[in-house]
Amino acid sequence: QQFDQIEQLWVQYRDIYSKDYTLENARVVLDYNTRILAACNDAVVLLEEYATQNQDAGDAKTSKDDLRLGAIINMSGRQRMISQRMLLYAVAVNYDLGNQEENLTQLRKAIQEFNRNRRVLSLLSKNDKEAIVQHELIDKHWKKLEHLLDQCLEQETEASIRRKMLEEALTTSEAVLFASDELVFIYERLQG
């Protein structure tokens, strides 16, 4: 049922996304992006609950360590999405798409979640040398991205300068995305 909801939202999203670019379409894309994300997150929560219930029911194939590592992989994968989500809301704020107060709130929530997850993941006892090096790389790119996001949201800065900072943030977010992606692969290898 949850996957049917995601599929329906995705079909509607693809239809809107394929239309000509307009300010109104950009606002609708932003709205659907938020709705699809929520529906996908709900699906992941349901899958994690299912895995936990099966483990508790005596499924010998699924250990508690596997479930914990699965949650770690999910969190590290979510970091990729959050890195892109921050930029989506930064663009929305800078180009006045939709409800600005809501856009700022969502951007701040994404930054907080990214920072919280980053701290949790970097402190894991399962981190091997390769994971530690990858965390250091993510931190390096993240510090730059966080600074750029702050700059492009600074209302007292001229709009053209904020947008230039946003362009640089878009490039830097790719580095965060690729480094986060590699971290997911590292954790998947640890799972075996």
Backbone as ProteinMPNN parsed JSONL, in Angstrom:
{"seq_chain_A": "QQFDQIEQLWVQYRDIYSKDYTLENARVVLDYNTRILAACNDAVVLLEEYATQNQDAGDAKTSKDDLRLGAIINMSGRQRMISQRMLLYAVAVNYDLGNQEENLTQLRKAIQEFNRNRRVLSLLSKNDKEAIVQHELIDKHWKKLEHLLDQCLEQETEASIRRKMLEEALTTSEAVLFASDELVFIYERLQG", "coords_chain_A": {"N_chain_A": [[0.827, -1.185, 0.0], [1.927, 1.264, 0.823], [3.94, 1.497, -1.077], [2.406, 1.723, -3.362], [1.29, 4.246, -2.981], [3.608, 5.809, -3.168], [4.302, 5.283, -5.82], [2.103, 6.433, -7.178], [2.415, 9.148, -6.474], [4.898, 9.558, -7.671], [4.36, 9.211, -10.419], [2.668, 11.402, -10.873], [4.459, 13.438, -10.226], [6.471, 13.102, -12.192], [5.006, 13.841, -14.452], [4.511, 16.568, -13.968], [7.122, 17.492, -13.726], [8.09, 17.165, -16.293], [7.001, 19.184, -17.747], [7.072, 22.55, -19.198], [9.469, 24.832, -17.841], [8.444, 26.865, -15.308], [7.739, 29.434, -12.913], [5.587, 28.723, -11.309], [5.423, 25.932, -11.809], [7.852, 25.191, -10.678], [7.333, 25.635, -7.998], [5.378, 23.692, -7.566], [6.829, 21.365, -8.105], [8.609, 21.47, -5.953], [6.796, 21.074, -3.845], [5.829, 18.45, -4.458], [8.215, 17.056, -4.27], [8.71, 17.176, -1.532], [6.495, 15.731, -0.582], [6.897, 13.194, -1.763], [9.32, 12.473, -0.606], [8.541, 12.243, 2.108], [6.721, 10.092, 1.916], [8.434, 8.05, 0.996], [10.206, 7.902, 3.144], [8.435, 6.985, 5.109], [7.983, 4.446, 4.055], [10.509, 3.256, 4.366], [10.709, 3.237, 7.147], [8.64, 1.424, 7.72], [9.729, -0.889, 6.53], [12.009, -1.244, 8.127], [10.756, -1.735, 10.578], [9.467, -4.134, 9.931], [11.704, -5.793, 9.481], [12.791, -5.817, 12.052], [10.708, -7.02, 13.505], [10.689, -9.552, 12.302], [13.204, -10.432, 13.028], [12.926, -10.529, 15.778], [11.08, -12.543, 15.88], [12.563, -14.755, 15.647], [14.105, -15.187, 13.378], [16.754, -16.653, 12.149], [18.559, -15.842, 10.269], [18.893, -13.134, 10.386], [20.72, -11.071, 12.272], [21.108, -9.103, 15.304], [23.236, -7.39, 14.967], [23.295, -7.195, 12.176], [20.893, -5.826, 11.762], [21.46, -3.415, 13.06], [23.6, -2.518, 11.495], [22.268, -2.304, 9.097], [20.577, -0.145, 9.711], [22.528, 1.799, 10.009], [23.554, 1.92, 7.41], [21.255, 2.856, 6.151], [21.017, 5.378, 7.39], [23.416, 6.589, 6.542], [22.978, 6.581, 3.806], [20.793, 8.239, 3.711], [21.992, 10.636, 4.255], [23.023, 11.403, 1.793], [20.707, 12.116, 0.408], [19.799, 14.199, 2.052], [21.825, 16.074, 1.709], [21.321, 16.977, -0.854], [18.765, 17.903, -0.569], [19.042, 20.116, 1.107], [20.133, 21.942, -0.677], [18.043, 22.192, -2.48], [16.119, 23.553, -0.95], [17.603, 25.854, -0.384], [17.813, 26.965, -2.935], [15.088, 27.399, -3.362], [14.582, 29.345, -1.415], [16.269, 31.449, -2.284], [15.207, 32.043, -4.773], [12.641, 32.676, -4.267], [10.537, 30.708, -4.123], [7.523, 29.343, -3.398], [6.369, 29.038, 0.015], [8.2, 31.051, 1.951], [8.913, 31.088, 4.677], [8.401, 28.444, 5.412], [10.195, 27.175, 3.679], [12.666, 28.086, 4.702], [12.502, 26.964, 7.264], [12.469, 24.209, 6.616], [14.972, 24.004, 5.389], [16.688, 24.623, 7.53], [16.023, 22.484, 9.235], [16.967, 20.359, 7.681], [19.717, 20.907, 7.641], [20.297, 20.643, 10.378], [19.61, 17.928, 10.758], [21.442, 16.69, 9.03], [23.868, 17.407, 10.268], [23.508, 16.182, 12.802], [23.275, 13.421, 12.093], [25.761, 13.121, 10.875], [27.527, 13.427, 13.018], [26.752, 11.213, 14.617], [27.316, 9.041, 12.872], [30.09, 9.36, 12.518], [31.11, 8.649, 14.964], [30.81, 5.959, 15.316], [31.59, 2.695, 16.458], [32.04, 0.757, 14.609], [33.379, 1.904, 12.529], [35.968, 1.59, 10.298], [39.388, 2.116, 9.21], [39.167, 3.082, 6.58], [36.535, 4.106, 6.562], [36.802, 6.139, 8.458], [38.593, 7.885, 7.19], [36.957, 8.623, 5.068], [34.898, 9.944, 6.411], [36.348, 12.153, 7.299], [36.839, 13.417, 4.861], [34.216, 14.026, 4.058], [33.57, 15.814, 6.138], [35.347, 17.917, 5.577], [34.372, 18.88, 3.074], [31.79, 19.455, 3.905], [32.069, 21.543, 5.789], [32.762, 23.682, 4.13], [30.475, 23.766, 2.488], [28.457, 24.301, 4.374], [29.22, 26.854, 5.231], [28.914, 28.269, 2.798], [26.141, 27.98, 2.41], [25.193, 29.438, 4.587], [26.1, 31.964, 3.78], [24.676, 32.368, 1.374], [22.152, 32.659, 2.311], [22.151, 34.882, 3.81], [20.469, 37.704, 4.383], [21.191, 40.39, 4.238], [23.119, 40.543, 2.395], [23.833, 41.333, -0.952], [21.59, 40.349, -3.558], [22.656, 39.269, -5.973], [25.188, 38.453, -5.178], [24.528, 36.568, -3.228], [23.352, 34.657, -4.875], [25.535, 33.909, -6.408], [27.047, 32.668, -4.427], [25.292, 30.594, -3.937], [25.488, 29.164, -6.34], [28.116, 28.232, -6.113], [27.739, 26.692, -3.843], [26.089, 24.713, -4.87], [27.883, 23.292, -6.485], [29.717, 22.449, -4.529], [28.056, 20.865, -3.004], [27.842, 18.627, -4.572], [30.302, 17.406, -4.166], [30.012, 16.691, -1.476], [27.881, 14.926, -1.77], [29.017, 12.851, -3.414], [31.1, 11.968, -1.734], [29.606, 11.108, 0.452], [28.166, 9.107, -0.764], [30.191, 7.244, -1.274], [30.743, 6.557, 1.356], [28.452, 5.117, 2.045], [28.866, 2.856, 0.429], [31.132, 1.829, 1.702], [30.09, 1.12, 4.224], [28.253, -0.785, 3.348], [30.0, -2.748, 2.415], [31.123, -3.484, 4.838], [29.022, -4.812, 5.914], [28.97, -7.073, 4.463]], "CA_chain_A": [[0.0, 0.0, 0.0], [2.83, 2.412, 0.879], [4.628, 1.597, -2.361], [1.41, 2.231, -4.319], [1.213, 5.693, -2.771], [4.834, 6.382, -3.728], [4.19, 5.183, -7.276], [1.145, 7.442, -7.631], [3.068, 10.456, -6.353], [5.982, 9.623, -8.65], [3.752, 9.408, -11.743], [2.229, 12.8, -10.916], [5.666, 14.256, -10.201], [7.095, 13.025, -13.518], [4.184, 14.621, -15.37], [4.76, 17.989, -13.686], [8.533, 17.758, -13.96], [8.353, 17.16, -17.733], [6.415, 20.379, -18.356], [7.956, 23.708, -19.33], [9.882, 25.441, -16.581], [7.811, 28.112, -14.911], [7.814, 29.647, -11.473], [4.526, 27.917, -10.684], [5.837, 24.522, -11.863], [8.927, 25.001, -9.704], [6.692, 25.524, -6.677], [4.688, 22.396, -7.507], [7.891, 20.36, -8.003], [9.059, 21.53, -4.571], [5.759, 20.435, -3.026], [5.83, 17.004, -4.702], [9.463, 16.538, -3.74], [8.498, 17.011, -0.095], [5.528, 14.652, -0.368], [7.522, 11.918, -2.124], [10.299, 12.178, 0.439], [7.819, 11.771, 3.304], [6.178, 8.765, 1.625], [9.563, 7.107, 0.951], [10.685, 7.721, 4.516], [7.461, 6.11, 5.765], [8.216, 3.085, 3.568], [11.735, 2.759, 5.01], [10.359, 2.948, 8.544], [7.874, 0.174, 7.705], [10.659, -1.981, 6.238], [12.825, -1.466, 9.321], [9.89, -2.39, 11.569], [9.277, -5.511, 9.474], [12.946, -6.525, 9.736], [12.908, -5.982, 13.504], [9.714, -8.018, 13.916], [11.143, -10.868, 11.85], [14.351, -10.808, 13.843], [12.383, -10.889, 17.086], [10.324, -13.785, 15.745], [13.483, -15.88, 15.621], [14.723, -15.35, 12.067], [18.169, -16.903, 12.422], [19.384, -15.219, 9.237], [19.037, -11.706, 10.668], [21.224, -10.831, 13.624], [20.959, -7.714, 15.771], [24.302, -6.618, 14.329], [22.851, -6.92, 10.808], [19.866, -4.782, 11.83], [22.127, -2.152, 13.384], [24.359, -2.097, 10.325], [21.261, -1.858, 8.131], [20.166, 1.209, 10.108], [23.672, 2.667, 9.715], [23.561, 2.095, 5.957], [20.127, 3.729, 5.84], [21.348, 6.743, 7.816], [24.454, 7.138, 5.663], [22.316, 6.837, 2.527], [19.931, 9.417, 3.898], [22.846, 11.823, 4.185], [23.095, 11.809, 0.378], [19.456, 12.81, 0.101], [19.736, 15.449, 2.807], [22.752, 17.034, 1.097], [20.646, 17.556, -2.008], [17.568, 18.581, -0.062], [19.457, 21.431, 1.585], [20.282, 22.815, -1.834], [16.697, 22.431, -3.011], [15.506, 24.624, -0.165], [18.387, 27.079, -0.569], [17.351, 27.517, -4.216], [13.719, 27.885, -3.153], [14.659, 30.599, -0.657], [16.908, 32.482, -3.095], [14.382, 32.381, -5.936], [11.299, 32.98, -3.767], [9.612, 29.655, -4.541], [6.66, 28.84, -2.335], [6.306, 29.676, 1.325], [9.576, 31.288, 2.364], [9.102, 30.674, 6.068], [8.47, 26.98, 5.391], [11.458, 26.813, 3.026], [13.746, 28.305, 5.675], [12.349, 25.946, 8.313], [12.906, 22.921, 6.059], [16.417, 24.077, 5.192], [17.325, 24.518, 8.85], [15.837, 21.1, 9.701], [17.862, 19.492, 6.907], [21.079, 21.153, 8.132], [20.395, 20.029, 11.706], [19.611, 16.469, 10.617], [22.713, 16.306, 8.429], [24.89, 17.52, 11.316], [23.259, 15.15, 13.824], [23.641, 12.13, 11.513], [27.201, 13.136, 10.631], [28.174, 13.162, 14.311], [26.468, 9.823, 15.007], [28.047, 8.123, 12.004], [31.539, 9.478, 12.702], [31.489, 8.091, 16.264], [30.496, 4.522, 15.365], [32.708, 1.788, 16.722], [32.225, -0.069, 13.407], [34.186, 2.619, 11.54], [37.338, 1.154, 10.082], [40.257, 3.21, 8.738], [38.594, 3.614, 5.342], [35.361, 4.905, 6.929], [37.285, 7.33, 9.158], [39.122, 8.786, 6.147], [35.815, 9.131, 4.31], [34.248, 10.933, 7.281], [37.171, 13.367, 7.271], [36.592, 14.056, 3.57], [32.87, 14.609, 4.137], [33.651, 16.972, 7.034], [36.034, 18.999, 4.847], [33.424, 19.446, 2.103], [30.623, 19.96, 4.618], [32.388, 22.856, 6.373], [32.667, 24.654, 3.043], [29.068, 23.868, 2.072], [27.699, 24.965, 5.428], [29.583, 28.278, 5.145], [28.277, 28.823, 1.599], [24.696, 28.07, 2.66], [25.009, 30.598, 5.468], [26.313, 33.167, 2.98], [23.626, 32.587, 0.373], [20.91, 32.966, 3.019], [22.321, 36.153, 4.516], [19.565, 38.649, 3.729], [21.801, 41.697, 4.052], [24.029, 40.443, 1.263], [23.192, 41.615, -2.237], [21.006, 39.145, -4.167], [23.556, 38.695, -6.977], [26.269, 37.777, -4.45], [23.921, 35.362, -2.632], [23.161, 33.657, -5.936], [26.865, 33.393, -6.749], [27.354, 31.725, -3.347], [24.427, 29.434, -4.157], [26.09, 28.382, -7.435], [29.269, 27.526, -5.543], [27.188, 25.681, -2.931], [25.607, 23.602, -5.696], [29.062, 22.511, -6.864], [30.262, 21.834, -3.319], [27.143, 19.804, -2.564], [28.174, 17.42, -5.341], [31.422, 16.754, -3.468], [29.431, 16.061, -0.282], [27.079, 13.8, -2.264], [29.888, 11.755, -3.846], [31.794, 11.44, -0.562], [28.592, 10.382, 1.234], [27.869, 7.899, -1.53], [31.282, 6.301, -1.011], [30.592, 6.069, 2.728], [27.424, 4.073, 1.986], [29.508, 1.652, -0.113], [32.011, 1.305, 2.756], [29.246, 0.431, 5.212], [27.699, -1.99, 2.72], [31.07, -3.761, 2.411], [31.266, -3.978, 6.208], [27.914, -5.742, 6.176], [29.359, -8.341, 3.849]], "C_chain_A": [[0.877, 1.257, 0.0], [3.534, 2.6, -0.46], [3.682, 2.065, -3.46], [1.283, 3.746, -4.211], [2.434, 6.387, -3.381], [4.757, 6.381, -5.25], [3.232, 6.237, -7.831], [1.746, 8.842, -7.572], [4.141, 10.624, -7.421], [5.436, 9.867, -10.06], [3.311, 10.861, -11.896], [3.429, 13.739, -10.989], [6.334, 14.273, -11.574], [6.335, 13.861, -14.529], [4.464, 16.119, -15.193], [6.188, 18.356, -14.06], [8.847, 17.855, -15.452], [7.77, 18.378, -18.447], [7.45, 21.494, -18.467], [8.267, 24.293, -17.967], [9.168, 26.775, -16.396], [7.963, 28.245, -13.403], [6.784, 28.792, -10.751], [4.888, 26.432, -10.692], [6.944, 24.235, -10.858], [8.349, 24.856, -8.3], [6.011, 24.163, -6.513], [5.709, 21.264, -7.371], [8.416, 20.301, -6.564], [8.068, 20.823, -3.645], [5.778, 18.913, -3.211], [7.102, 16.361, -4.169], [9.311, 16.243, -2.256], [7.558, 15.845, 0.192], [6.119, 13.276, -0.683], [8.545, 11.513, -1.061], [9.62, 11.613, 1.68], [7.288, 10.351, 3.085], [7.291, 7.711, 1.586], [10.122, 6.856, 2.344], [9.74, 6.807, 5.29], [7.663, 4.656, 5.344], [9.453, 2.473, 4.224], [11.46, 2.398, 6.467], [9.587, 1.626, 8.629], [8.778, -1.025, 7.446], [11.549, -2.286, 7.45], [12.013, -2.154, 10.414], [9.679, -3.853, 11.213], [10.525, -6.349, 9.78], [13.118, -6.798, 11.228], [11.937, -7.05, 14.001], [10.152, -9.413, 13.5], [12.335, -11.344, 12.658], [13.871, -11.262, 15.21], [11.62, -12.217, 17.042], [11.253, -14.996, 15.597], [14.102, -16.153, 14.27], [16.239, -15.462, 12.269], [19.09, -16.213, 11.418], [19.672, -13.746, 9.539], [19.491, -11.519, 12.106], [20.968, -9.379, 14.015], [22.04, -6.836, 15.16], [23.928, -6.259, 12.897], [21.822, -5.797, 10.795], [20.496, -3.432, 12.137], [22.899, -1.633, 12.178], [23.404, -1.647, 9.215], [20.783, -0.446, 8.434], [21.281, 2.213, 9.821], [23.731, 2.953, 8.211], [22.429, 3.031, 5.544], [20.444, 5.178, 6.207], [22.393, 7.36, 6.896], [23.888, 7.417, 4.269], [21.427, 8.061, 2.59], [20.745, 10.703, 3.829], [22.976, 12.323, 2.745], [21.869, 12.633, 0.013], [19.393, 14.16, 0.796], [20.654, 16.496, 2.177], [22.11, 17.718, -0.109], [19.409, 18.355, -1.6], [17.895, 19.981, 0.451], [19.553, 22.41, 0.422], [18.94, 23.148, -2.473], [16.044, 23.589, -2.265], [16.288, 25.924, -0.239], [18.004, 27.756, -1.881], [15.962, 28.113, -4.044], [13.72, 29.215, -2.408], [15.198, 31.722, -1.549], [16.083, 32.911, -4.295], [12.915, 32.559, -5.571], [10.247, 31.99, -4.285], [8.801, 29.189, -3.341], [6.732, 29.67, -1.076], [7.726, 29.828, 1.885], [9.852, 30.855, 3.798], [9.247, 29.153, 6.153], [9.777, 26.512, 4.743], [12.636, 26.976, 3.983], [13.699, 27.267, 6.793], [12.856, 24.594, 7.824], [14.412, 22.888, 5.834], [17.146, 23.919, 6.525], [17.2, 23.104, 9.421], [16.792, 20.155, 8.987], [19.311, 19.658, 7.383], [21.274, 20.496, 9.495], [20.46, 18.508, 11.603], [20.929, 15.983, 10.031], [23.817, 16.335, 9.483], [24.74, 16.438, 12.374], [23.697, 13.774, 13.301], [25.153, 12.024, 11.3], [27.958, 12.824, 11.925], [27.98, 11.707, 14.741], [27.315, 8.859, 14.187], [29.557, 8.183, 12.251], [32.017, 8.848, 14.01], [31.251, 6.578, 16.374], [31.736, 3.68, 15.606], [32.999, 0.905, 15.501], [33.098, 0.613, 12.358], [35.597, 2.042, 11.481], [38.134, 2.342, 9.539], [39.672, 3.88, 7.491], [37.387, 4.519, 5.641], [35.783, 6.208, 7.606], [37.817, 8.354, 8.153], [37.974, 9.408, 5.352], [35.041, 10.17, 5.121], [35.027, 12.246, 7.281], [36.963, 14.135, 5.973], [35.219, 14.73, 3.554], [32.899, 15.87, 4.992], [34.289, 18.171, 6.333], [35.062, 19.682, 3.877], [32.231, 20.08, 2.818], [30.895, 21.346, 5.216], [32.27, 23.95, 5.318], [31.209, 24.86, 2.637], [28.249, 24.62, 3.117], [27.967, 26.473, 5.418], [28.889, 28.935, 3.941], [26.762, 28.963, 1.779], [24.389, 29.255, 3.568], [25.109, 31.892, 4.665], [25.167, 33.421, 2.004], [22.267, 32.841, 1.02], [20.974, 34.291, 3.779], [21.547, 37.251, 3.783], [20.18, 40.022, 3.479], [22.806, 41.71, 2.915], [23.229, 40.658, -0.019], [22.758, 40.302, -2.92], [21.961, 38.495, -5.167], [24.71, 37.947, -6.308], [25.741, 36.503, -3.797], [23.768, 34.273, -3.682], [24.49, 33.084, -6.411], [27.3, 32.37, -5.694], [26.537, 30.442, -3.508], [24.994, 28.551, -5.268], [27.289, 27.586, -6.926], [28.804, 26.421, -4.585], [26.681, 24.472, -3.716], [26.764, 22.701, -6.113], [29.628, 21.761, -5.659], [29.36, 20.704, -2.835], [27.383, 18.511, -3.331], [29.323, 16.667, -4.68], [30.932, 16.044, -2.208], [28.648, 14.812, -0.692], [27.968, 12.611, -2.627], [30.643, 11.132, -2.666], [30.835, 10.633, 0.316], [28.234, 9.073, 0.552], [28.944, 6.835, -1.272], [31.186, 5.727, 0.398], [29.527, 4.965, 2.791], [28.048, 2.773, 1.487], [30.438, 1.012, 0.934], [31.189, 0.53, 3.783], [28.602, -0.824, 4.622], [28.745, -3.104, 2.681], [31.271, -4.331, 3.819], [30.182, -4.997, 6.545], [28.189, -7.095, 5.545], [28.502, -8.787, 2.785]], "O_chain_A": [[0.603, 2.205, -0.736], [3.707, 3.727, -0.923], [4.114, 2.736, -4.397], [1.181, 4.444, -5.22], [2.307, 7.425, -4.03], [5.108, 7.37, -5.893], [3.525, 6.863, -8.85], [1.602, 9.627, -8.509], [4.279, 11.697, -8.008], [6.006, 10.657, -10.812], [3.552, 11.479, -12.933], [3.411, 14.722, -11.73], [6.719, 15.334, -12.065], [6.943, 14.521, -15.373], [4.633, 16.843, -16.175], [6.431, 19.412, -14.643], [9.78, 18.56, -15.837], [8.025, 18.576, -19.635], [8.546, 21.405, -17.914], [7.441, 24.257, -17.056], [9.28, 27.682, -17.221], [8.279, 27.278, -12.711], [7.073, 28.207, -9.707], [4.684, 25.742, -9.692], [6.976, 23.163, -10.254], [8.827, 24.044, -7.508], [6.066, 23.56, -5.441], [5.49, 20.316, -6.617], [8.64, 19.218, -6.023], [8.469, 20.061, -2.766], [5.747, 18.17, -2.23], [7.065, 15.237, -3.668], [9.732, 15.189, -1.778], [7.801, 15.061, 1.11], [5.874, 12.31, 0.039], [8.618, 10.348, -0.67], [10.074, 10.616, 2.24], [7.396, 9.505, 3.973], [7.11, 6.602, 2.088], [10.472, 5.725, 2.683], [10.192, 5.948, 6.046], [7.535, 3.742, 6.159], [9.442, 1.3, 4.596], [11.928, 1.37, 6.957], [9.851, 0.806, 9.508], [8.613, -2.069, 8.077], [11.808, -3.45, 7.757], [12.514, -3.049, 11.095], [9.707, -4.718, 12.089], [10.42, -7.472, 10.274], [13.543, -7.885, 11.619], [12.303, -7.89, 14.824], [10.0, -10.361, 14.269], [12.46, -12.535, 12.941], [14.352, -12.263, 15.742], [11.529, -12.923, 18.046], [10.787, -16.125, 15.441], [14.584, -17.261, 14.034], [16.912, -14.465, 12.531], [20.274, -16.023, 11.692], [20.615, -13.181, 8.987], [18.737, -11.777, 13.044], [20.655, -8.539, 13.172], [21.796, -5.666, 14.865], [24.205, -5.148, 12.444], [21.862, -4.92, 9.932], [20.117, -2.418, 11.549], [22.855, -0.441, 11.875], [23.708, -0.709, 8.478], [20.602, 0.361, 7.521], [21.01, 3.35, 9.434], [23.935, 4.095, 7.798], [22.615, 3.898, 4.689], [20.174, 6.095, 5.431], [22.273, 8.523, 6.511], [24.283, 8.389, 3.624], [21.328, 8.823, 1.628], [20.242, 11.739, 3.394], [23.033, 13.53, 2.508], [21.971, 13.694, -0.602], [18.979, 15.153, 0.198], [20.301, 17.674, 2.116], [22.336, 18.904, -0.349], [19.066, 19.358, -2.226], [17.122, 20.918, 0.254], [19.112, 23.555, 0.519], [18.733, 24.264, -2.951], [15.484, 24.496, -2.881], [15.694, 26.999, -0.163], [17.884, 28.98, -1.936], [15.691, 29.212, -4.527], [12.943, 30.112, -2.736], [14.645, 32.821, -1.566], [16.242, 34.029, -4.785], [12.049, 32.589, -6.444], [9.208, 32.386, -4.814], [9.366, 28.689, -2.369], [7.105, 30.842, -1.097], [8.366, 28.841, 2.246], [10.917, 30.312, 4.09], [10.105, 28.64, 6.871], [10.394, 25.556, 5.213], [13.501, 26.104, 4.065], [14.735, 26.753, 7.217], [13.59, 23.91, 8.538], [15.054, 21.862, 6.06], [18.112, 23.163, 6.623], [18.144, 22.583, 10.015], [17.361, 19.255, 9.605], [20.044, 18.677, 7.512], [22.301, 19.863, 9.738], [21.268, 17.871, 12.279], [21.475, 14.976, 10.482], [24.61, 15.398, 9.581], [25.729, 15.841, 12.799], [24.411, 13.047, 13.993], [25.747, 10.968, 11.517], [28.914, 12.049, 11.92], [28.925, 11.05, 15.175], [27.957, 7.965, 14.739], [30.23, 7.154, 12.198], [33.202, 8.545, 14.152], [31.476, 5.994, 17.435], [32.795, 3.926, 15.029], [34.099, 0.363, 15.382], [33.517, -0.03, 11.396], [36.318, 2.011, 12.478], [37.603, 3.447, 9.424], [39.687, 5.105, 7.373], [37.243, 5.58, 5.033], [35.192, 7.259, 7.359], [37.522, 9.544, 8.256], [38.023, 10.588, 5.006], [34.579, 11.168, 4.569], [34.433, 13.325, 7.265], [36.917, 15.366, 5.98], [35.079, 15.862, 3.093], [32.317, 16.887, 4.615], [33.825, 19.302, 6.478], [34.945, 20.907, 3.863], [31.722, 21.115, 2.389], [30.035, 22.224, 5.151], [31.735, 25.024, 5.592], [30.762, 25.994, 2.464], [27.438, 25.479, 2.772], [27.044, 27.272, 5.579], [28.343, 30.032, 4.06], [26.172, 29.954, 1.346], [23.427, 29.988, 3.336], [24.304, 32.806, 4.845], [24.739, 34.562, 1.829], [21.319, 33.206, 0.324], [19.972, 34.758, 4.321], [21.933, 37.67, 2.692], [19.728, 40.743, 2.59], [23.289, 42.77, 2.519], [22.088, 40.211, -0.138], [23.461, 39.293, -2.865], [22.06, 37.268, -5.199], [25.159, 36.92, -6.816], [26.417, 35.475, -3.804], [24.024, 33.1, -3.41], [24.568, 31.911, -6.775], [27.856, 31.326, -6.033], [27.029, 29.344, -3.249], [24.983, 27.326, -5.152], [27.458, 26.415, -7.265], [29.406, 25.349, -4.527], [26.83, 23.334, -3.27], [26.634, 21.477, -6.096], [29.976, 20.585, -5.758], [29.845, 19.7, -2.315], [27.156, 17.422, -2.804], [29.321, 15.436, -4.638], [31.374, 14.937, -1.901], [28.741, 13.771, -0.042], [27.705, 11.488, -2.198], [30.806, 9.914, -2.604], [31.211, 9.595, 0.86], [28.024, 8.054, 1.211], [28.627, 5.662, -1.075], [31.505, 4.559, 0.621], [29.695, 3.986, 3.518], [27.795, 1.707, 2.048], [30.512, -0.213, 1.032], [31.55, -0.583, 4.164], [28.427, -1.818, 5.326], [28.416, -4.272, 2.889], [31.556, -5.518, 3.976], [30.388, -5.912, 7.342], [27.714, -8.127, 6.017], [28.742, -9.843, 2.201]]}, "name": "protein", "num_of_chains": 1, "seq": "QQFDQIEQLWVQYRDIYSKDYTLENARVVLDYNTRILAACNDAVVLLEEYATQNQDAGDAKTSKDDLRLGAIINMSGRQRMISQRMLLYAVAVNYDLGNQEENLTQLRKAIQEFNRNRRVLSLLSKNDKEAIVQHELIDKHWKKLEHLLDQCLEQETEASIRRKMLEEALTTSEAVLFASDELVFIYERLQG"}
